[in-house]
Amino acid sequence: MKEKKKSGNNFLVQGSILAAAAIIAKIIGMIYRFPLQNILGNEGNGYYSTANEIYAIVLMISCFNLPLAVSKLVSERVHRGEYRNAHRVFLCAVRFALVVGGTLALITYIFAGVITKYLMSFELAVYGLRVLAPAIFISAIIGTFRGYFQGYSTMVPTAVSQVIEQIVNAAVTLVCANIMFSYGESLAAQGGNASLGPAWGAAGGTFGTVVSITVALIFMMFVYTAQKSTLRRNMRRDQNSRPESAYAIYRQLILTILPVILSTVIYNISNVADQGIFNKVLQGQGYTDAQYGAIWGIYSGQFRVLMNVPLALASSMSPSIVPSLTAAMANRNRSEARQKIRMSIRFTMLLTIPCAAGMAALAKPIITMLFNQDTGVPLSTGIMQIGALMIIFYSLSTLTTGILQGLGQLKQPLINCSIALVLHFILLYFLLTTANLNIYAVVYSNIFFALVVCILNALSIRRFISYRQEWYKTFIVPGVASIIMAAAVFIVYSAFHVFAGNTFSTVISIIVGMAVYAIGLVSFRGITIEEISTFPKGHLVIRLLRKLGLVR
């Protein structure tokens, strides 16, 4: 593995590789959720989503942030030419993952019933959560491999493993969900509980995660083995004569990962806590398990699945910018750090703002096209139209959290997320009980949460590195161009829908919308030729714009 000469926009290239893979993975994940929705129904989708959300929280505690911590520590040592110490970090991280991941996987399996029954008020999600427990252990190990390669500023192994993981996940999930749903229905026929079919179907669906993460781990181990000769060659070039002790590495690993874990858990725990609060309140208002489970299934299984596709951009840019900022701060080059921050925020907003506008404008057509259901379309449409702002604010808050971590300010995101979370819960409870907004209370309070995190993170970045974000090209021009695009796609859809079906009209509208947005962005001078050239494959974009006559 050769240490690359980092150009000014190398982190954008690496981030784009990871973003492209993440979007492909999210699209695959989104596509298989459609037939899964049809297999499980809204109730079963609620069990499936509940098990996955609890799994995600445990994953964050055990190993979700291992790639970031490992990449940060490896990047620091690679930057100093300490290749042996970088490899020692990796080995210590593997041992750490085995112990922590194995322990939490066992705890999750044993206490799954307590968590689903008493914390989530959704007892039958226990089957899915127990199936997912081994994936916690496996994910901890694969996280160390991904972090090691990311520390060398290469995202390709991580990107490829994510795509492989989702392909396997899609196939196994659908097959196992179908088999186990039938098994649950046979149990229901004997015991009289009609919910056993959806509950066991959800458990079958979660088995796909276990199989897919295992396949991804095997792939990462193969890549690591294939790179061993290069790794040895790098270590022979290492002139450092003072190897770090395992104790020192473990200490740094824990000190790095703890504040990151806490801030990430607080940032992401809101969805699990929201469901617990939502279920308890609606239970008190006379709703049955099946009723509030179906409502939550629509919110999490449709809106959040679609929202996660554009969010993958910010989630992928974050791990790519951490090693880059770490190197810049190690060189005491604050000017370079500010430039990287500016480029990453610009790049993310240029892509996520039009995604949010497009999803709001075509909410009903998209829902109708993707989800084959007779009921729930009006609710799904309303959630997507209102929740479109979540895409922008969550993207920006995710990215700025990664920026703070790359700057070495590991505790600040924890403080900011804690403040936002407390305010979020207060607003959520008020909207559920006093305003009686049902699932819309969850949407509004999450928009508020992400907005507060954005504001606090921006103030923290400004205070630490004297950074001010440029507004016109980053927010205003993409915002105006997106509004024009949203109006255009609505008009095009309305015109085509008169004589064409929903799917054809939706696809045409999306294609037209992309063209309108690109023209608007260039026309309002929201982006220059020089800036486009710094983006990944920017020369191809410039060539296309010249052929279309949009630029000289």
C-alpha positions in Angstrom: 0.0 0.0 0.0 1.8 3.1 -1.2 1.4 6.3 0.6 -0.2 8.7 -1.9 0.9 12.2 -2.7 -2.1 14.1 -1.6 -3.3 16.7 -3.9 -5.5 19.5 -2.6 -8.7 17.7 -3.6 -7.6 14.1 -3.0 -10.0 13.8 0.0 -12.8 14.8 -2.4 -11.8 12.1 -4.8 -11.6 9.5 -2.0 -14.8 10.9 -0.5 -16.5 10.6 -3.9 -15.4 7.0 -4.3 -16.9 6.2 -0.9 -20.0 8.3 -1.6 -20.6 6.6 -4.9 -20.3 3.1 -3.3 -22.5 4.2 -0.4 -25.1 5.6 -2.8 -25.0 2.3 -4.8 -25.3 0.4 -1.5 -28.2 2.6 -0.3 -30.0 2.2 -3.6 -29.6 -1.6 -3.4 -30.8 -1.4 0.2 -33.7 0.8 -0.8 -34.7 -1.5 -3.8 -34.9 -4.6 -1.7 -36.9 -2.8 1.0 -39.8 -2.5 -1.5 -40.4 -6.3 -1.9 -39.5 -6.7 1.8 -42.3 -4.2 2.6 -44.7 -6.3 0.5 -43.6 -9.5 2.3 -43.7 -8.2 5.9 -46.4 -5.5 5.6 -46.3 -2.3 7.7 -46.4 -4.2 11.0 -43.6 -6.5 10.1 -41.6 -3.6 8.7 -42.0 -2.0 12.1 -40.5 -5.1 13.8 -37.7 -5.2 11.2 -36.9 -1.4 11.6 -37.0 -1.6 15.5 -34.5 -4.5 15.6 -32.2 -2.7 13.1 -32.4 0.6 15.0 -31.4 -1.1 18.3 -28.7 -3.0 16.5 -27.4 0.3 15.1 -27.2 1.8 18.6 -25.3 -1.2 20.0 -23.0 -1.1 16.9 -22.2 2.6 17.6 -21.3 1.7 21.2 -19.1 -1.3 20.2 -17.5 -0.6 16.9 -19.3 1.9 14.6 -16.6 4.5 15.2 -13.7 2.1 15.1 -12.9 3.0 11.4 -12.8 6.7 12.3 -10.6 6.2 15.4 -8.3 3.7 13.6 -8.0 5.9 10.5 -7.1 9.0 12.6 -4.4 7.2 14.6 -3.0 5.4 11.5 -3.0 8.6 9.5 -1.0 10.4 12.2 1.7 7.7 12.1 1.7 7.3 8.3 2.2 11.1 8.0 5.3 10.8 10.3 6.6 7.8 8.3 6.0 5.4 11.3 4.6 2.5 9.3 5.4 -0.1 12.0 3.5 1.8 14.6 0.6 2.3 12.2 0.4 -1.5 11.8 0.6 -1.9 15.6 -2.4 0.4 15.9 -4.3 -1.9 13.6 -3.3 -5.1 15.5 -4.3 -3.5 18.8 -7.6 -2.3 17.3 -8.4 -5.9 16.2 -7.9 -7.2 19.7 -10.0 -4.4 21.1 -12.8 -5.2 18.6 -12.7 -8.9 19.5 -13.2 -8.2 23.2 -15.7 -5.3 23.0 -17.7 -6.6 20.0 -17.9 -10.1 21.4 -19.1 -8.8 24.8 -21.8 -6.5 23.5 -23.0 -9.1 21.0 -23.5 -11.6 23.9 -25.2 -8.9 26.1 -27.6 -8.0 23.2 -28.6 -11.6 22.7 -29.3 -12.2 26.4 -31.2 -9.0 27.1 -33.0 -8.6 23.7 -36.3 -9.5 25.3 -35.9 -6.9 28.0 -34.9 -4.2 25.5 -37.8 -4.8 23.1 -40.5 -5.3 25.7 -39.7 -2.6 28.3 -37.7 0.0 26.4 -39.4 -0.1 23.0 -42.9 -1.4 23.9 -42.6 -3.7 20.9 -42.0 -7.1 22.3 -42.1 -9.3 19.2 -39.1 -7.4 17.7 -37.0 -9.7 20.0 -36.6 -12.4 17.3 -35.0 -10.0 14.8 -32.7 -8.4 17.4 -31.4 -11.8 18.6 -30.7 -12.8 15.0 -28.7 -9.6 14.6 -26.5 -10.1 17.7 -23.7 -12.0 16.0 -23.4 -9.2 13.4 -22.2 -6.8 16.2 -19.2 -9.0 16.7 -18.4 -9.4 13.0 -18.9 -5.6 12.4 -16.4 -4.8 15.1 -13.7 -6.7 13.3 -14.4 -5.4 9.8 -14.4 -1.9 11.2 -10.7 -2.2 12.1 -9.8 -3.3 8.5 -11.8 -0.4 7.0 -10.2 2.1 9.4 -6.7 0.9 8.6 -7.1 1.4 4.8 -8.8 4.7 5.4 -5.8 5.8 7.5 -3.8 5.4 4.3 -6.3 7.7 2.5 -7.7 4.9 0.3 -11.4 4.3 0.5 -11.6 1.7 -2.3 -11.5 -1.4 -0.1 -14.2 0.0 2.1 -16.3 1.1 -0.9 -16.2 -2.3 -2.6 -16.9 -4.2 0.6 -20.0 -2.0 1.2 -21.4 -2.8 -2.3 -20.7 -6.5 -1.9 -22.3 -6.4 1.6 -25.5 -4.9 0.2 -25.8 -7.2 -2.7 -25.6 -10.3 -0.5 -27.8 -8.6 2.1 -30.6 -8.0 -0.5 -30.6 -11.6 -1.8 -30.5 -13.3 1.6 -32.9 -10.9 3.3 -35.7 -11.5 0.8 -35.3 -15.3 0.7 -35.1 -15.7 4.5 -37.9 -13.2 5.2 -40.2 -15.1 2.9 -39.4 -18.5 4.5 -39.6 -17.2 8.1 -42.9 -15.3 7.5 -44.5 -18.6 6.4 -43.0 -20.3 9.5 -44.4 -17.5 11.7 -47.8 -17.8 10.1 -47.9 -21.6 10.9 -47.1 -20.7 14.5 -49.8 -18.1 14.5 -52.3 -20.7 13.3 -51.5 -22.8 16.3 -51.1 -20.1 18.9 -53.7 -17.6 17.7 -51.3 -14.5 17.6 -51.6 -13.1 14.1 -48.4 -10.9 14.7 -46.1 -14.0 14.8 -46.0 -14.0 10.9 -44.7 -10.5 10.6 -42.4 -10.9 13.6 -40.7 -14.1 12.4 -40.6 -12.6 8.9 -38.7 -9.6 10.2 -36.3 -12.0 12.0 -35.7 -13.8 8.7 -34.9 -10.5 7.1 -32.3 -9.5 9.7 -30.4 -12.8 8.9 -29.4 -11.2 5.7 -27.3 -8.6 7.6 -25.4 -11.4 9.4 -24.5 -13.2 6.2 -23.6 -10.1 4.3 -21.3 -8.6 6.9 -19.6 -12.0 7.1 -19.0 -12.0 3.4 -17.7 -8.4 3.5 -15.2 -9.3 6.3 -13.9 -12.2 4.2 -13.4 -9.8 1.3 -11.5 -7.2 3.6 -9.3 -10.0 4.9 -8.5 -11.1 1.3 -7.5 -7.5 0.4 -5.3 -7.2 3.5 -3.6 -10.5 2.7 -3.0 -9.3 -0.9 -1.4 -6.1 0.3 0.9 -7.8 2.8 4.0 -7.5 0.6 3.4 -3.8 0.2 2.8 -3.4 3.9 6.1 -5.1 4.7 8.0 -3.0 2.2 6.6 0.2 3.9 7.6 -1.1 7.3 11.1 -1.8 6.0 11.3 1.9 5.0 10.3 2.9 8.5 13.2 4.8 10.1 11.5 5.1 13.5 13.5 3.3 16.2 11.0 3.7 19.0 8.1 1.3 18.7 5.0 2.3 20.6 3.9 0.0 23.4 0.5 -1.8 23.2 -0.5 0.0 26.4 0.1 3.4 24.9 -1.8 2.5 21.7 -4.8 1.1 23.7 -4.9 4.2 25.7 -4.9 6.5 22.7 -7.5 4.3 21.0 -9.8 4.5 24.0 -9.2 8.2 24.5 -10.0 8.8 20.7 -13.0 6.5 20.5 -14.8 7.3 23.7 -15.8 10.9 22.9 -16.6 9.9 19.3 -18.7 7.0 20.5 -20.6 9.2 23.0 -21.3 12.0 20.5 -22.3 9.5 17.7 -24.6 7.6 20.1 -26.2 10.8 21.2 -26.5 12.0 17.6 -28.1 8.8 16.5 -29.9 7.5 19.6 -32.7 10.0 18.9 -34.4 7.7 16.4 -34.6 4.7 18.9 -35.6 7.0 21.8 -38.1 8.7 19.5 -39.7 5.4 18.8 -39.8 4.5 22.5 -41.5 7.8 23.4 -43.8 7.6 20.4 -44.9 4.1 21.2 -45.5 5.0 24.9 -47.5 8.1 24.1 -49.7 6.5 21.5 -50.2 3.4 23.8 -51.5 5.9 26.4 -53.8 7.4 23.7 -55.5 4.0 23.0 -53.5 2.8 20.0 -52.7 -0.9 19.7 -49.2 -2.3 19.0 -50.2 -3.1 15.4 -51.5 0.4 14.8 -48.5 2.4 16.1 -46.2 -0.2 14.7 -47.6 0.3 11.2 -47.3 4.1 11.5 -43.7 3.8 12.6 -43.1 1.2 9.8 -44.2 3.8 7.2 -41.9 6.5 8.7 -38.8 4.3 9.2 -39.3 1.8 6.4 -40.2 4.3 3.7 -39.2 7.9 4.4 -36.0 7.2 6.3 -34.9 4.6 3.8 -35.3 7.1 1.0 -33.7 9.9 3.1 -30.6 7.7 3.7 -29.7 7.8 0.0 -28.7 11.5 -0.2 -27.5 11.3 3.4 -24.9 8.8 2.2 -23.1 11.7 0.5 -22.4 13.5 3.9 -21.7 10.2 5.7 -19.1 9.3 3.1 -17.4 12.7 3.0 -17.0 12.7 6.8 -14.5 9.7 7.0 -12.6 10.9 4.0 -12.0 14.4 5.4 -10.8 13.2 8.9 -7.4 11.9 7.8 -7.0 14.9 5.5 -7.7 17.4 8.3 -5.6 15.4 10.7 -2.6 15.8 8.3 -3.3 19.5 7.8 -3.4 20.2 11.6 -0.3 18.1 12.1 1.5 20.4 9.7 0.0 23.4 11.5 -1.5 24.5 8.2 -4.8 26.1 9.2 -5.2 27.7 5.8 -5.2 24.3 4.1 -7.6 23.0 6.7 -10.1 25.9 6.1 -9.9 25.2 2.3 -10.7 21.5 2.8 -13.7 22.4 5.1 -15.0 24.9 2.6 -14.7 22.4 -0.3 -16.3 19.6 1.6 -19.3 21.7 2.7 -19.8 23.2 -0.8 -19.6 19.8 -2.4 -22.1 18.3 0.0 -24.6 21.1 -0.2 -24.5 21.3 -4.0 -25.8 17.7 -4.1 -28.0 17.4 -1.0 -30.1 20.6 -1.4 -31.5 19.6 -4.9 -32.1 16.0 -3.6 -34.3 17.5 -0.7 -36.2 19.8 -3.1 -36.8 17.0 -5.6 -38.1 14.6 -3.0 -40.5 17.2 -1.7 -41.8 18.1 -5.2 -42.2 14.5 -6.3 -43.1 12.9 -2.9 -46.4 11.2 -3.9 -45.1 10.0 -7.4 -42.0 8.5 -5.8 -43.9 6.8 -3.0 -46.4 5.4 -5.5 -43.7 4.2 -7.9 -41.5 2.6 -5.2 -43.9 1.1 -2.7 -46.7 -1.1 -3.9 -49.3 -0.5 -1.2 -53.0 0.4 -1.1 -52.9 2.3 2.2 -50.5 4.8 3.8 -49.6 6.8 0.6 -51.1 10.1 2.0 -49.2 9.7 5.3 -45.9 8.7 3.5 -46.3 11.7 1.1 -46.9 14.1 4.0 -43.9 12.8 5.9 -41.6 13.1 2.9 -42.7 16.7 2.0 -42.2 18.0 5.5 -39.2 15.9 6.2 -37.2 17.0 3.1 -35.5 19.6 5.3 -34.1 16.8 7.4 -31.9 15.8 4.4 -30.2 19.2 4.3 -29.7 19.6 8.1 -28.7 16.0 8.8 -26.2 16.1 5.9 -24.6 19.3 7.2 -24.7 18.3 10.9 -23.1 14.9 10.0 -20.3 16.5 8.0 -19.6 19.3 10.5 -19.4 16.7 13.3 -16.7 14.8 11.2 -14.9 18.1 10.6 -14.7 18.8 14.3 -13.3 15.3 14.9 -10.8 15.8 12.1 -9.7 19.0 13.7 -9.0 17.1 17.0 -12.0 18.6 18.8 -13.4 15.2 19.8 -15.4 16.4 22.9 -17.2 19.3 21.2 -19.6 17.3 19.0 -20.6 15.4 22.2 -21.5 18.7 24.0 -23.3 20.1 20.9 -25.3 16.9 20.4 -26.2 16.6 24.0 -27.7 20.1 24.1 -29.6 19.5 20.9 -30.9 16.1 22.1 -32.4 17.6 25.3 -34.2 20.3 23.4 -35.3 17.7 20.8 -37.0 15.5 23.5 -38.7 18.5 25.1 -40.1 19.6 21.7 -41.1 16.0 20.8 -43.0 15.4 23.9 -44.9 18.7 23.6 -45.8 18.0 19.9 -47.0 14.5 20.7 -49.0 15.2 23.9 -50.2 18.8 23.6 -50.2 19.5 19.9 -51.2 15.9 19.2 -49.3 15.7 15.9 -48.7 12.0 15.9 -45.8 10.9 13.6 -45.4 14.5 12.4 -44.2 15.4 15.8 -41.2 13.0 15.2 -40.5 14.7 11.9 -40.6 18.3 13.2 -38.5 17.5 16.3 -35.8 15.8 14.2 -35.6 18.8 11.9 -35.1 21.0 14.9 -32.5 18.6 16.4 -30.4 18.6 13.2 -30.7 22.4 12.9 -29.5 23.0 16.4 -26.5 20.6 15.9 -25.6 22.5 12.6 -25.6 25.9 14.4 -23.6 24.7 17.4 -21.1 22.9 15.2 -20.7 25.9 13.0 -20.0 28.1 16.0 -17.5 25.6 17.4 -15.6 25.4 14.0 -15.5 29.2 13.8 -14.2 29.5 17.4 -11.5 26.9 16.9 -10.1 27.7 13.5 -11.5 31.2 12.7 -13.6 29.7 9.8 -16.6 31.4 8.2 -18.6 29.6 5.5 -19.2 31.4 2.2 -23.0 31.6 1.8 -23.9 32.7 -1.7 -22.4 29.8 -3.7 -22.8 27.3 -0.9 -26.5 27.8 0.1 -28.2 30.6 -1.8 -27.5 29.6 -5.4 -28.1 25.9 -4.9 -31.3 26.8 -3.0 -32.7 29.1 -5.7 -31.7 26.6 -8.5 -33.4 23.8 -6.5 -36.6 25.8 -6.1 -36.7 26.4 -9.9 -35.9 22.7 -10.4 -38.7 21.6 -8.1 -41.2 23.8 -10.0 -40.0 22.4 -13.3 -40.3 18.7 -12.2 -43.8 19.3 -10.8 -44.9 20.9 -14.1 -43.3 18.1 -16.2 -44.8 15.4 -14.1 -48.3 17.0 -14.3 -48.0 17.3 -18.0 -46.8 13.7 -18.7 -49.1 12.1 -16.1 -52.1 13.2 -18.3 -51.2 10.5 -20.9 -48.4 8.5 -19.4 -48.2 6.3 -16.3 -46.8 7.3 -12.9 -43.4 5.6 -13.3 -42.6 7.0 -16.7 -43.7 10.5 -15.7 -41.6 10.4 -12.5 -38.5 9.2 -14.2 -38.8 11.8 -17.0 -39.3 14.5 -14.3 -36.2 13.5 -12.4 -34.1 13.6 -15.6 -35.5 17.0 -16.5 -34.9 18.2 -12.9 -31.2 17.3 -13.0 -30.7 19.2 -16.2 -32.6 22.3 -15.0 -30.6 22.3 -11.7 -27.3 22.1 -13.6 -28.2 24.9 -15.9 -29.4 27.0 -13.0 -26.2 26.4 -11.0 -24.0 27.5 -13.9 -26.3 30.4 -15.0 -26.4 31.9 -11.5 -22.6 31.5 -11.3 -22.9 29.3 -8.3 -20.0 27.3 -9.6 -17.0 28.2 -11.8 -15.0 26.2 -14.3 -12.0 26.3 -12.0 -14.1 24.9 -9.1 -15.6 22.2 -11.3 -12.1 21.1 -12.4 -11.3 20.4 -8.7 -14.2 18.0 -8.3 -13.7 14.3 -9.1 -14.0 13.8 -12.9 -14.5 17.6 -13.2 -12.9 17.7 -16.7 -15.6 15.4 -18.0 -18.3 17.7 -16.6 -16.7 20.7 -18.2 -16.5 19.0 -21.6 -20.2 18.1 -21.4 -21.2 21.7 -20.4 -19.2 23.1 -23.3 -20.9 20.7 -25.7 -24.3 21.9 -24.4 -23.2 25.6 -24.8 -23.6 26.4 -21.1 -19.9 27.5 -20.7 -17.3 28.8 -23.1 
